[in-house]
Amino acid sequence: MQIEVLGESQIDDAIALWHAAGLTRPWNDPVEDVRRALDGPASTVLVGVEEGSLLATAMVGYDGHRGWVYYLAVGTEARRRGHGRALMRACEDWLTQRGIPKVNLMVRGENLTARDFYAALGYGVDDVVVLSRRLR
C-alpha cells in the first residue's frame, strides 16, 4: 500500500469509506471536513492506495501543541493487513516532522474494536473529559 495525500478525484471514495465504516454523523458534513483539512496549513488527509484503489484514510492535523487524528478507516476487504497501523505511523510521522509533541484521538466509548486497535499501537486513555459545544 502506498500512502499519499488525498487527491481531488479521491474525495468521493474517501467519504464513501467513512460512511461504510460508520464514522460520519448527520451533524458533521464530511465534504466540509475534507475541504477544511486539505485547505488548512495545519492539516491534511492521508490515504492508502493499492493498484489505483483507495483502501484507507486518516485525517491528521494539529492545534499548535497537540496533533489529532480523525477518520481513520480501512475498507472491510483490506482489514487485518496492517494498513491502519501504517496510516497511523504516517500520521505520527507527519506530526513529528512539524515538531508536534503529542497526538490525540477520540474514539466513541462503545467502539471496543477501535479501542483495542489503538491500545495495541500503544495509545492509552488519558484522564480527561472532552467538553464541546456546537457552533451551528
Contacts in CASP RR format, 6 or more apart in sequence:
PFRMAT RR
TARGET T0000
AUTHOR 0000-0000-0000
METHOD contacts of the structure
MODEL  1
MQIEVLGESQIDDAIALWHAAGLTRPWNDPVEDVRRALDGPASTVLVGVE
EGSLLATAMVGYDGHRGWVYYLAVGTEARRRGHGRALMRACEDWLTQRGI
PKVNLMVRGENLTARDFYAALGYGVDDVVVLSRRLR
1 48 0 8 1.000
1 49 0 8 1.000
1 50 0 8 1.000
1 55 0 8 1.000
1 56 0 8 1.000
1 78 0 8 1.000
1 81 0 8 1.000
1 83 0 8 1.000
1 86 0 8 1.000
2 48 0 8 1.000
2 49 0 8 1.000
2 50 0 8 1.000
3 46 0 8 1.000
3 47 0 8 1.000
3 48 0 8 1.000
3 49 0 8 1.000
3 86 0 8 1.000
3 87 0 8 1.000
3 90 0 8 1.000
4 46 0 8 1.000
4 47 0 8 1.000
4 48 0 8 1.000
4 49 0 8 1.000
5 38 0 8 1.000
5 44 0 8 1.000
5 45 0 8 1.000
5 46 0 8 1.000
5 47 0 8 1.000
6 14 0 8 1.000
6 34 0 8 1.000
6 38 0 8 1.000
6 44 0 8 1.000
6 45 0 8 1.000
6 46 0 8 1.000
6 47 0 8 1.000
6 57 0 8 1.000
7 47 0 8 1.000
10 47 0 8 1.000
10 49 0 8 1.000
10 54 0 8 1.000
11 31 0 8 1.000
11 34 0 8 1.000
13 54 0 8 1.000
14 34 0 8 1.000
14 45 0 8 1.000
14 47 0 8 1.000
14 54 0 8 1.000
14 57 0 8 1.000
14 71 0 8 1.000
15 24 0 8 1.000
15 30 0 8 1.000
15 31 0 8 1.000
15 34 0 8 1.000
17 54 0 8 1.000
17 56 0 8 1.000
17 57 0 8 1.000
17 73 0 8 1.000
17 75 0 8 1.000
18 24 0 8 1.000
18 30 0 8 1.000
18 57 0 8 1.000
18 71 0 8 1.000
18 73 0 8 1.000
19 30 0 8 1.000
20 73 0 8 1.000
20 75 0 8 1.000
20 76 0 8 1.000
21 73 0 8 1.000
21 74 0 8 1.000
21 75 0 8 1.000
23 71 0 8 1.000
23 73 0 8 1.000
24 30 0 8 1.000
27 134 0 8 1.000
30 71 0 8 1.000
33 59 0 8 1.000
33 70 0 8 1.000
33 71 0 8 1.000
34 45 0 8 1.000
34 59 0 8 1.000
36 43 0 8 1.000
37 43 0 8 1.000
37 44 0 8 1.000
37 45 0 8 1.000
37 59 0 8 1.000
37 61 0 8 1.000
38 44 0 8 1.000
38 45 0 8 1.000
42 61 0 8 1.000
42 62 0 8 1.000
42 63 0 8 1.000
42 64 0 8 1.000
42 98 0 8 1.000
43 59 0 8 1.000
43 60 0 8 1.000
43 61 0 8 1.000
43 62 0 8 1.000
44 59 0 8 1.000
44 60 0 8 1.000
44 61 0 8 1.000
44 94 0 8 1.000
45 57 0 8 1.000
45 58 0 8 1.000
45 59 0 8 1.000
45 60 0 8 1.000
45 71 0 8 1.000
46 57 0 8 1.000
46 58 0 8 1.000
46 59 0 8 1.000
46 60 0 8 1.000
46 87 0 8 1.000
46 90 0 8 1.000
46 91 0 8 1.000
46 94 0 8 1.000
47 54 0 8 1.000
47 55 0 8 1.000
47 56 0 8 1.000
47 57 0 8 1.000
47 58 0 8 1.000
48 54 0 8 1.000
48 55 0 8 1.000
48 56 0 8 1.000
48 57 0 8 1.000
48 83 0 8 1.000
48 86 0 8 1.000
48 87 0 8 1.000
49 55 0 8 1.000
50 78 0 8 1.000
55 74 0 8 1.000
55 75 0 8 1.000
55 78 0 8 1.000
55 83 0 8 1.000
56 72 0 8 1.000
56 73 0 8 1.000
56 74 0 8 1.000
56 75 0 8 1.000
56 78 0 8 1.000
56 83 0 8 1.000
56 84 0 8 1.000
56 87 0 8 1.000
57 71 0 8 1.000
57 72 0 8 1.000
57 73 0 8 1.000
57 87 0 8 1.000
58 69 0 8 1.000
58 70 0 8 1.000
58 71 0 8 1.000
58 72 0 8 1.000
58 73 0 8 1.000
58 84 0 8 1.000
58 87 0 8 1.000
58 88 0 8 1.000
58 90 0 8 1.000
58 91 0 8 1.000
59 69 0 8 1.000
59 70 0 8 1.000
59 71 0 8 1.000
60 67 0 8 1.000
60 68 0 8 1.000
60 69 0 8 1.000
60 70 0 8 1.000
60 91 0 8 1.000
60 94 0 8 1.000
60 95 0 8 1.000
61 67 0 8 1.000
61 68 0 8 1.000
61 69 0 8 1.000
61 94 0 8 1.000
61 95 0 8 1.000
62 68 0 8 1.000
62 95 0 8 1.000
62 98 0 8 1.000
62 100 0 8 1.000
64 100 0 8 1.000
65 100 0 8 1.000
65 101 0 8 1.000
65 102 0 8 1.000
66 100 0 8 1.000
66 102 0 8 1.000
66 103 0 8 1.000
66 104 0 8 1.000
67 95 0 8 1.000
67 100 0 8 1.000
67 102 0 8 1.000
67 103 0 8 1.000
67 104 0 8 1.000
68 103 0 8 1.000
68 104 0 8 1.000
68 105 0 8 1.000
69 88 0 8 1.000
69 91 0 8 1.000
69 103 0 8 1.000
69 104 0 8 1.000
69 105 0 8 1.000
70 105 0 8 1.000
70 106 0 8 1.000
72 84 0 8 1.000
72 87 0 8 1.000
72 88 0 8 1.000
72 91 0 8 1.000
72 105 0 8 1.000
74 83 0 8 1.000
74 84 0 8 1.000
74 87 0 8 1.000
84 117 0 8 1.000
85 121 0 8 1.000
88 121 0 8 1.000
91 103 0 8 1.000
92 103 0 8 1.000
95 103 0 8 1.000
104 126 0 8 1.000
105 118 0 8 1.000
105 123 0 8 1.000
106 130 0 8 1.000
107 114 0 8 1.000
107 115 0 8 1.000
107 118 0 8 1.000
108 114 0 8 1.000
109 115 0 8 1.000
118 124 0 8 1.000
END
